[in-house]
């Protein structure tokens, strides 16, 4: 394809993908399937890989940022990001309204009511429509630069459609809003952390703040954050003459603006809105803790002014917390998808925040001991962030208390339960445990593992409901007629899925190792294991000491692998996969072209390269016979450094490791091939 034709096709794909992202992330009305969207992204990614000079920062392919950084820089705000004063009851809200009326000297005014989302503030600066920098609130005067992390949030436009306003807007503008973690994402995150023996986030706001401030953008991307815009600024000042017009403009530009917004003519209308929205609170997909009221007119905002900490023209009405007392009748255990055993408080039903609660999480044994709770106690229950019920504390000890102990056998399958040193979670180590089966099937079929296209949530749920599979090895005994009998599966779809399952038998050993679901063993670790132990039998027989000879395998991972293969249920599963014809031997692929000066050398990539993505650079190095490692050591041959290179660059310099930029890397590859 000629460069001009490629440029036109790339631009067409970008515009089409941006439109679909807007419908998916902002309107929540997708126009195409995930597979079709992935196909468009794949086309764009392939074209940009072929023409790296055409890659731009606002391209949809650049949404997931670069590699981890050493720390965050700070940047000043265009104008102060102040906090809001609070009203905790109707009387305090009325006092605020009286002050507004007095300061405006009898002028009529309106309030814009908006939900007070329980997240963290973020400022996005755009240049000529493209996102250039994202800054947290910080101390209000300056904040941390989190641009690469913000770019991973689907509802943050990388290119804002200012032309959609149909009126002049300077090329440089700023959008402020709130980053939140949806309730569903928060629940999944805490469930995962609990099963991994990690501390839990107290509420979605803390989780969102932690996700936005991690140093690895890939982690931010995995947390499923959302962004709602509420201010549009030019040179630090409001871009329009009213807050309502600002919200409408942001929506027209493609930003996600909360649909719960209303113009209110005075205090009675505002109070009615607050009452109505409080009733909606339990069913909202995100956390709120009140309603924000802002005087609509920009001129009147200027007249009202600001204190040192907050504007006089806005206030946050805070809703009351949701708590209630009840009796903890019994403690039971549920098994999560990774085998973690979670104690659950079965409660005498009680209404908390408008919802009847009969169960609450106790998280883990350490939490039970910290609370000191036992069956029969009267406890205080809270809907944490108004989402997940939890036991806060003992109100009164019961007359016949019964202490809880964690079972030694899994309540789902009878498998062995262990608690690793230094962890809080108890786990069932049986890979065939029914409680873990659904997530194991989805993991097994995922693209980086066995890559069984078409085996998604809906099909897995039906296979389990109809008891067609009891572990992952049963996939290889499925027939087309069994699959065709499932809902929404025709003959052709069934044949395609069977063909995909059949094709997966040829996946190499590293993928088979990853597919087993051994804790701490993902795609990268499985590659290292297969390189050190090129047959499944060698891996199964390796001691902890031998396992640690493999690259990046430490005592914790080695102990997990050894424990997995010491459980007979897991050994039986491996044998069933062997009988199914999966690949249990490994012949590592050799690069097509081995280049002198590169072959056998170890490279570490850090920072953002101007033209190459990390995957492209890695592919070039490995194709020439080199390898790419994740950390710098004395054994590192070269460090390839781009913009925002962090601690890896510092370590390379301290160890005297040669540092290359992108041009020098390409020169090395080109010189070596000549």
QUIJOGI-V636884 format. One record per residue. N is the residue number from 1. RES is the residue in three letters. BURIAL is + if it has 16 or more other ideal C-beta (glycine too) atoms within 10 Angstrom, else -. Layout:
n=N res=RES burial=BURIAL
n=N res=RES burial=BURIAL
This chain:
n=1 res=UNK burial=-
n=2 res=UNK burial=-
n=3 res=UNK burial=-
n=4 res=UNK burial=-
n=5 res=UNK burial=-
n=6 res=UNK burial=+
n=7 res=UNK burial=-
n=8 res=UNK burial=-
n=9 res=UNK burial=+
n=10 res=UNK burial=+
n=11 res=UNK burial=-
n=12 res=UNK burial=-
n=13 res=UNK burial=+
n=14 res=UNK burial=+
n=15 res=UNK burial=-
n=16 res=UNK burial=+
n=17 res=UNK burial=+
n=18 res=UNK burial=+
n=19 res=UNK burial=-
n=20 res=UNK burial=+
n=21 res=UNK burial=+
n=22 res=UNK burial=+
n=23 res=UNK burial=-
n=24 res=UNK burial=+
n=25 res=UNK burial=+
n=26 res=UNK burial=+
n=27 res=UNK burial=-
n=28 res=UNK burial=-
n=29 res=UNK burial=-
n=30 res=UNK burial=-
n=31 res=UNK burial=-
n=32 res=UNK burial=-
n=33 res=UNK burial=-
n=34 res=UNK burial=-
n=35 res=UNK burial=-
n=36 res=UNK burial=-
n=37 res=UNK burial=+
n=38 res=UNK burial=-
n=39 res=UNK burial=-
n=40 res=UNK burial=+
n=41 res=UNK burial=+
n=42 res=UNK burial=-
n=43 res=UNK burial=+
n=44 res=UNK burial=+
n=45 res=UNK burial=+
n=46 res=UNK burial=-
n=47 res=UNK burial=+
n=48 res=UNK burial=+
n=49 res=UNK burial=-
n=50 res=UNK burial=-
n=51 res=UNK burial=-
n=52 res=UNK burial=-
n=53 res=UNK burial=-
n=54 res=UNK burial=+
n=55 res=UNK burial=+
n=56 res=UNK burial=-
n=57 res=UNK burial=-
n=58 res=UNK burial=+
n=59 res=UNK burial=+
n=60 res=UNK burial=+
n=61 res=UNK burial=+
n=62 res=UNK burial=+
n=63 res=UNK burial=+
n=64 res=UNK burial=-
n=65 res=UNK burial=+
n=66 res=UNK burial=+
n=67 res=UNK burial=+
n=68 res=UNK burial=+
n=69 res=UNK burial=+
n=70 res=UNK burial=-
n=71 res=UNK burial=-
n=72 res=UNK burial=+
n=73 res=UNK burial=-
n=74 res=UNK burial=-
n=75 res=UNK burial=+
n=76 res=UNK burial=-
n=77 res=UNK burial=+
n=78 res=UNK burial=+
n=79 res=UNK burial=+
n=80 res=UNK burial=+
n=81 res=UNK burial=+
n=82 res=UNK burial=+
n=83 res=UNK burial=-
n=84 res=UNK burial=+
n=85 res=UNK burial=-
n=86 res=UNK burial=+
n=87 res=UNK burial=+
n=88 res=UNK burial=-
n=89 res=UNK burial=-
n=90 res=UNK burial=-
n=91 res=UNK burial=-
n=92 res=UNK burial=-
n=93 res=UNK burial=+
n=94 res=UNK burial=-
n=95 res=UNK burial=-
n=96 res=UNK burial=+
n=97 res=UNK burial=+
n=98 res=UNK burial=-
n=99 res=UNK burial=-
n=100 res=UNK burial=+
n=101 res=UNK burial=-
n=102 res=UNK burial=-
n=103 res=UNK burial=-
n=104 res=UNK burial=+
n=105 res=UNK burial=-
n=106 res=UNK burial=-
n=107 res=UNK burial=-
n=108 res=UNK burial=-
n=109 res=UNK burial=+
n=110 res=UNK burial=+
n=111 res=UNK burial=+
n=112 res=UNK burial=+
n=113 res=UNK burial=+
n=114 res=UNK burial=+
n=115 res=UNK burial=+
n=116 res=UNK burial=+
n=117 res=UNK burial=+
n=118 res=UNK burial=+
n=119 res=UNK burial=+
n=120 res=UNK burial=+
n=121 res=UNK burial=+
n=122 res=UNK burial=+
n=123 res=UNK burial=+
n=124 res=UNK burial=+
n=125 res=UNK burial=+
n=126 res=UNK burial=+
n=127 res=UNK burial=-
n=128 res=UNK burial=-
n=129 res=UNK burial=+
n=130 res=UNK burial=-
n=131 res=UNK burial=+
n=132 res=UNK burial=-
n=133 res=UNK burial=+
n=134 res=UNK burial=+
n=135 res=UNK burial=+
n=136 res=UNK burial=+
n=137 res=UNK burial=+
n=138 res=UNK burial=+
n=139 res=UNK burial=-
n=140 res=UNK burial=-
n=141 res=UNK burial=-
n=142 res=UNK burial=+
n=143 res=UNK burial=+
n=144 res=UNK burial=+
n=145 res=UNK burial=+
n=146 res=UNK burial=+
n=147 res=UNK burial=+
n=148 res=UNK burial=+
n=149 res=UNK burial=+
n=150 res=UNK burial=+
n=151 res=UNK burial=+
n=152 res=UNK burial=+
n=153 res=UNK burial=+
n=154 res=UNK burial=+
n=155 res=UNK burial=+
n=156 res=UNK burial=+
n=157 res=UNK burial=+
n=158 res=UNK burial=+
n=159 res=UNK burial=+
n=160 res=UNK burial=+
n=161 res=UNK burial=-
n=162 res=UNK burial=+
n=163 res=UNK burial=-
n=164 res=UNK burial=-
n=165 res=UNK burial=+
n=166 res=UNK burial=-
n=167 res=UNK burial=-
n=168 res=UNK burial=-
n=169 res=UNK burial=+
n=170 res=UNK burial=-
n=171 res=UNK burial=-
n=172 res=UNK burial=-
n=173 res=UNK burial=+
n=174 res=UNK burial=+
n=175 res=UNK burial=+
n=176 res=UNK burial=+
n=177 res=UNK burial=+
n=178 res=UNK burial=+
n=179 res=UNK burial=+
n=180 res=UNK burial=+
n=181 res=UNK burial=+
n=182 res=UNK burial=+
n=183 res=UNK burial=+
n=184 res=UNK burial=-
n=185 res=UNK burial=+
n=186 res=UNK burial=+
n=187 res=UNK burial=-
n=188 res=UNK burial=-
n=189 res=UNK burial=+
n=190 res=UNK burial=+
n=191 res=UNK burial=+
n=192 res=UNK burial=-
n=193 res=UNK burial=+
n=194 res=UNK burial=+
n=195 res=UNK burial=+
n=196 res=UNK burial=+
n=197 res=UNK burial=+
n=198 res=UNK burial=-
n=199 res=UNK burial=-
n=200 res=UNK burial=+
n=201 res=UNK burial=+
n=202 res=UNK burial=-
n=203 res=UNK burial=+
n=204 res=UNK burial=+
n=205 res=UNK burial=+
n=206 res=UNK burial=+
n=207 res=UNK burial=+
n=208 res=UNK burial=+
n=209 res=UNK burial=-
n=210 res=UNK burial=+
n=211 res=UNK burial=+
n=212 res=UNK burial=+
n=213 res=UNK burial=-
n=214 res=UNK burial=+
n=215 res=UNK burial=+
n=216 res=UNK burial=-
n=217 res=UNK burial=+
n=218 res=UNK burial=-
n=219 res=UNK burial=-
n=220 res=UNK burial=+
n=221 res=UNK burial=+
n=222 res=UNK burial=+
n=223 res=UNK burial=+
n=224 res=UNK burial=+
n=225 res=UNK burial=+
n=226 res=UNK burial=+
n=227 res=UNK burial=+
n=228 res=UNK burial=+
n=229 res=UNK burial=+
n=230 res=UNK burial=+
n=231 res=UNK burial=+
n=232 res=UNK burial=+
n=233 res=UNK burial=+
n=234 res=UNK burial=-
n=235 res=UNK burial=-
n=236 res=UNK burial=-
n=237 res=UNK burial=-
n=238 res=UNK burial=+
n=239 res=UNK burial=+
n=240 res=UNK burial=+
n=241 res=UNK burial=-
n=242 res=UNK burial=+
n=243 res=UNK burial=+
n=244 res=UNK burial=+
n=245 res=UNK burial=+
n=246 res=UNK burial=+
n=247 res=UNK burial=+
n=248 res=UNK burial=+
n=249 res=UNK burial=+
n=250 res=UNK burial=+
n=251 res=UNK burial=+
n=252 res=UNK burial=-
n=253 res=UNK burial=+
n=254 res=UNK burial=+
n=255 res=UNK burial=+
n=256 res=UNK burial=+
n=257 res=UNK burial=+
n=258 res=UNK burial=+
n=259 res=UNK burial=-
n=260 res=UNK burial=+
n=261 res=UNK burial=+
n=262 res=UNK burial=+
n=263 res=UNK burial=-
n=264 res=UNK burial=+
n=265 res=UNK burial=-
n=266 res=UNK burial=-
n=267 res=UNK burial=+
n=268 res=UNK burial=-
n=269 res=UNK burial=-
n=270 res=UNK burial=+
n=271 res=UNK burial=+
n=272 res=UNK burial=-
n=273 res=UNK burial=+
n=274 res=UNK burial=+
n=275 res=UNK burial=-
n=276 res=UNK burial=-
n=277 res=UNK burial=+
n=278 res=UNK burial=+
n=279 res=UNK burial=-
n=280 res=UNK burial=-
n=281 res=UNK burial=+
n=282 res=UNK burial=-
n=283 res=UNK burial=-
n=284 res=UNK burial=+
n=285 res=UNK burial=-
n=286 res=UNK burial=+
n=287 res=UNK burial=+
n=288 res=UNK burial=+
n=289 res=UNK burial=+
n=290 res=UNK burial=+
n=291 res=UNK burial=+
n=292 res=UNK burial=+
n=293 res=UNK burial=+
n=294 res=UNK burial=+
n=295 res=UNK burial=+
n=296 res=UNK burial=+
n=297 res=UNK burial=+
n=298 res=UNK burial=+
n=299 res=UNK burial=-
n=300 res=UNK burial=+
n=301 res=UNK burial=+
n=302 res=UNK burial=-
n=303 res=UNK burial=+
n=304 res=UNK burial=+
n=305 res=UNK burial=-
n=306 res=UNK burial=-
n=307 res=UNK burial=-
n=308 res=UNK burial=-
n=309 res=UNK burial=-
n=310 res=UNK burial=-
n=311 res=UNK burial=+
n=312 res=UNK burial=+
n=313 res=UNK burial=+
n=314 res=UNK burial=+
n=315 res=UNK burial=+
n=316 res=UNK burial=+
n=317 res=UNK burial=+
n=318 res=UNK burial=+
n=319 res=UNK burial=+
n=320 res=UNK burial=-
n=321 res=UNK burial=-
n=322 res=UNK burial=+
n=323 res=UNK burial=-
n=324 res=UNK burial=+
n=325 res=UNK burial=-
n=326 res=UNK burial=+
n=327 res=UNK burial=+
n=328 res=UNK burial=+
n=329 res=UNK burial=-
n=330 res=UNK burial=-
n=331 res=UNK burial=+
n=332 res=UNK burial=-
n=333 res=UNK burial=+
n=334 res=UNK burial=-
n=335 res=UNK burial=+
n=336 res=UNK burial=+
n=337 res=UNK burial=+
n=338 res=UNK burial=+
n=339 res=UNK burial=+
n=340 res=UNK burial=+
n=341 res=UNK burial=+
n=342 res=UNK burial=+
n=343 res=UNK burial=+
n=344 res=UNK burial=-
n=345 res=UNK burial=+
n=346 res=UNK burial=-
n=347 res=UNK burial=+
n=348 res=UNK burial=-
n=349 res=UNK burial=-
n=350 res=UNK burial=+
n=351 res=UNK burial=-
n=352 res=UNK burial=+
n=353 res=UNK burial=+
n=354 res=UNK burial=-
n=355 res=UNK burial=-
n=356 res=UNK burial=-
n=357 res=UNK burial=+
n=358 res=UNK burial=-
n=359 res=UNK burial=-
n=360 res=UNK burial=+
n=361 res=UNK burial=+
n=362 res=UNK burial=+
n=363 res=UNK burial=+
n=364 res=UNK burial=+
n=365 res=UNK burial=+
n=366 res=UNK burial=-
n=367 res=UNK burial=+
n=368 res=UNK burial=+
n=369 res=UNK burial=-
n=370 res=UNK burial=-
n=371 res=UNK burial=+
n=372 res=UNK burial=-
n=373 res=UNK burial=+
n=374 res=UNK burial=+
n=375 res=UNK burial=+
n=376 res=UNK burial=+
n=377 res=UNK burial=+
n=378 res=UNK burial=-
n=379 res=UNK burial=+
n=380 res=UNK burial=-
n=381 res=UNK burial=+
n=382 res=UNK burial=+
n=383 res=UNK burial=+
n=384 res=UNK burial=+
n=385 res=UNK burial=+
n=386 res=UNK burial=+
n=387 res=UNK burial=+
n=388 res=UNK burial=+
n=389 res=UNK burial=+
n=390 res=UNK burial=+
n=391 res=UNK burial=+
n=392 res=UNK burial=-
n=393 res=UNK burial=-
n=394 res=UNK burial=+
n=395 res=UNK burial=-
n=396 res=UNK burial=-
n=397 res=UNK burial=-
n=398 res=UNK burial=+
n=399 res=UNK burial=-
n=400 res=UNK burial=-
n=401 res=UNK burial=-
n=402 res=UNK burial=-
n=403 res=UNK burial=-
n=404 res=UNK burial=+
n=405 res=UNK burial=-
n=406 res=UNK burial=-
n=407 res=UNK burial=-
n=408 res=UNK burial=-
n=409 res=UNK burial=-
n=410 res=UNK burial=+
n=411 res=UNK burial=-
n=412 res=UNK burial=+
n=413 res=UNK burial=+
n=414 res=UNK burial=-
n=415 res=UNK burial=+
n=416 res=UNK burial=+
n=417 res=UNK burial=+
n=418 res=UNK burial=-
n=419 res=UNK burial=-
n=420 res=UNK burial=-
n=421 res=UNK burial=-
n=422 res=UNK burial=-
n=423 res=UNK burial=+
n=424 res=UNK burial=+
n=425 res=UNK burial=+
n=426 res=UNK burial=+
n=427 res=UNK burial=+
n=428 res=UNK burial=+
n=429 res=UNK burial=+
n=430 res=UNK burial=+
n=431 res=UNK burial=+
n=432 res=UNK burial=+
n=433 res=UNK burial=+
n=434 res=UNK burial=-
n=435 res=UNK burial=+
n=436 res=UNK burial=+
n=437 res=UNK burial=+
n=438 res=UNK burial=+
n=439 res=UNK burial=-
n=440 res=UNK burial=+
n=441 res=UNK burial=+
n=442 res=UNK burial=+
n=443 res=UNK burial=+
n=444 res=UNK burial=+
n=445 res=UNK burial=+
n=446 res=UNK burial=+
n=447 res=UNK burial=-
n=448 res=UNK burial=-
n=449 res=UNK burial=+
n=450 res=UNK burial=+
n=451 res=UNK burial=-
n=452 res=UNK burial=+
n=453 res=UNK burial=-
n=454 res=UNK burial=+
n=455 res=UNK burial=+
n=456 res=UNK burial=-
n=457 res=UNK burial=-
n=458 res=UNK burial=-
n=459 res=UNK burial=+
n=460 res=UNK burial=+
n=461 res=UNK burial=-
n=462 res=UNK burial=+
n=463 res=UNK burial=+
n=464 res=UNK burial=-
n=465 res=UNK burial=-
n=466 res=UNK burial=-
n=467 res=UNK burial=-
n=468 res=UNK burial=+
n=469 res=UNK burial=+
n=470 res=UNK burial=-
n=471 res=UNK burial=+
n=472 res=UNK burial=+
n=473 res=UNK burial=+
n=474 res=UNK burial=+
n=475 res=UNK burial=+
n=476 res=UNK burial=+
n=477 res=UNK burial=-
n=478 res=UNK burial=+
n=479 res=UNK burial=-
n=480 res=UNK burial=+
n=481 res=UNK burial=-
n=482 res=UNK burial=-
n=483 res=UNK burial=+
n=484 res=UNK burial=+
n=485 res=UNK burial=-
n=486 res=UNK burial=+
n=487 res=UNK burial=-
n=488 res=UNK burial=-
n=489 res=UNK burial=+
n=490 res=UNK burial=-
n=491 res=UNK burial=-
n=492 res=UNK burial=-
n=493 res=UNK burial=+
n=494 res=UNK burial=+
n=495 res=UNK burial=-
n=496 res=UNK burial=+
n=497 res=UNK burial=+
n=498 res=UNK burial=+
n=499 res=UNK burial=-
n=500 res=UNK burial=+
n=501 res=UNK burial=+
n=502 res=UNK burial=-
n=503 res=UNK burial=-
n=504 res=UNK burial=+
n=505 res=UNK burial=-
n=506 res=UNK burial=-
n=507 res=UNK burial=+
n=508 res=UNK burial=+
n=509 res=UNK burial=+
n=510 res=UNK burial=+
n=511 res=UNK burial=+
n=512 res=UNK burial=+
n=513 res=UNK burial=+
n=514 res=UNK burial=+
n=515 res=UNK burial=+
n=516 res=UNK burial=+
n=517 res=UNK burial=+
n=518 res=UNK burial=+
n=519 res=UNK burial=+
n=520 res=UNK burial=-
n=521 res=UNK burial=+
n=522 res=UNK burial=-
n=523 res=UNK burial=-
n=524 res=UNK burial=-
n=525 res=UNK burial=+
n=526 res=UNK burial=+
n=527 res=UNK burial=+
n=528 res=UNK burial=+
n=529 res=UNK burial=+
n=530 res=UNK burial=+
n=531 res=UNK burial=-
n=532 res=UNK burial=+
n=533 res=UNK burial=+
n=534 res=UNK burial=-
n=535 res=UNK burial=-
n=536 res=UNK burial=+
n=537 res=UNK burial=-
n=538 res=UNK burial=+
n=539 res=UNK burial=+
n=540 res=UNK burial=+
n=541 res=UNK burial=-
n=542 res=UNK burial=+
n=543 res=UNK burial=-
n=544 res=UNK burial=-
n=545 res=UNK burial=-
n=546 res=UNK burial=+
n=547 res=UNK burial=+
n=548 res=UNK burial=+
n=549 res=UNK burial=-
n=550 res=UNK burial=+
n=551 res=UNK burial=-
n=552 res=UNK burial=-
n=553 res=UNK burial=+
n=554 res=UNK burial=-
n=555 res=UNK burial=-
n=556 res=UNK burial=-
n=557 res=UNK burial=+
n=558 res=UNK burial=+
n=559 res=UNK burial=+
n=560 res=UNK burial=+
n=561 res=UNK burial=+
n=562 res=UNK burial=+
n=563 res=UNK burial=+
n=564 res=UNK burial=+
n=565 res=UNK burial=+
n=566 res=UNK burial=-
n=567 res=UNK burial=+
n=568 res=UNK burial=-
n=569 res=UNK burial=+
n=570 res=UNK burial=+
n=571 res=UNK burial=-
n=572 res=UNK burial=-
n=573 res=UNK burial=+
n=574 res=UNK burial=+
n=575 res=UNK burial=-
n=576 res=UNK burial=+
n=577 res=UNK burial=+
n=578 res=UNK burial=-
n=579 res=UNK burial=-
n=580 res=UNK burial=+
n=581 res=UNK burial=-
n=582 res=UNK burial=+
n=583 res=UNK burial=+
n=584 res=UNK burial=+
n=585 res=UNK burial=-
n=586 res=UNK burial=+
n=587 res=UNK burial=-
n=588 res=UNK burial=-
n=589 res=UNK burial=-
n=590 res=UNK burial=-
n=591 res=UNK burial=-
n=592 res=UNK burial=-
n=593 res=UNK burial=-
n=594 res=UNK burial=-
n=595 res=UNK burial=+
n=596 res=UNK burial=-
n=597 res=UNK burial=-
n=598 res=UNK burial=+
n=599 res=UNK burial=-
n=600 res=UNK burial=-
n=601 res=UNK burial=+
n=602 res=UNK burial=+
n=603 res=UNK burial=+
n=604 res=UNK burial=+
n=605 res=UNK burial=+
n=606 res=UNK burial=+
n=607 res=UNK burial=+
n=608 res=UNK burial=+
n=609 res=UNK burial=+
n=610 res=UNK burial=-
n=611 res=UNK burial=-
n=612 res=UNK burial=+
n=613 res=UNK burial=+
n=614 res=UNK burial=+
n=615 res=UNK burial=-
n=616 res=UNK burial=-
n=617 res=UNK burial=+
n=618 res=UNK burial=+
n=619 res=UNK burial=-
n=620 res=UNK burial=+
n=621 res=UNK burial=+
n=622 res=UNK burial=-
n=623 res=UNK burial=-
n=624 res=UNK burial=+
n=625 res=UNK burial=+
n=626 res=UNK burial=+
n=627 res=UNK burial=+
n=628 res=UNK burial=+
n=629 res=UNK burial=-
n=630 res=UNK burial=-
n=631 res=UNK burial=-
n=632 res=UNK burial=+
n=633 res=UNK burial=-
n=634 res=UNK burial=-
n=635 res=UNK burial=-
n=636 res=UNK burial=+
n=637 res=UNK burial=+
n=638 res=UNK burial=+
n=639 res=UNK burial=+
n=640 res=UNK burial=+
n=641 res=UNK burial=+
n=642 res=UNK burial=+
n=643 res=UNK burial=-
n=644 res=UNK burial=+
n=645 res=UNK burial=+
n=646 res=UNK burial=+
n=647 res=UNK burial=-
n=648 res=UNK burial=+
n=649 res=UNK burial=+
n=650 res=UNK burial=-
n=651 res=UNK burial=+
n=652 res=UNK burial=+
n=653 res=UNK burial=-
n=654 res=UNK burial=-
n=655 res=UNK burial=-
n=656 res=UNK burial=-
n=657 res=UNK burial=+
n=658 res=UNK burial=-
n=659 res=UNK burial=+
n=660 res=UNK burial=-
n=661 res=UNK burial=+
n=662 res=UNK burial=+
n=663 res=UNK burial=-
n=664 res=UNK burial=-
n=665 res=UNK burial=+
n=666 res=UNK burial=+
n=667 res=UNK burial=-
n=668 res=UNK burial=+
n=669 res=UNK burial=+
n=670 res=UNK burial=-
n=671 res=UNK burial=-
n=672 res=UNK burial=+
n=673 res=UNK burial=-
n=674 res=UNK burial=-
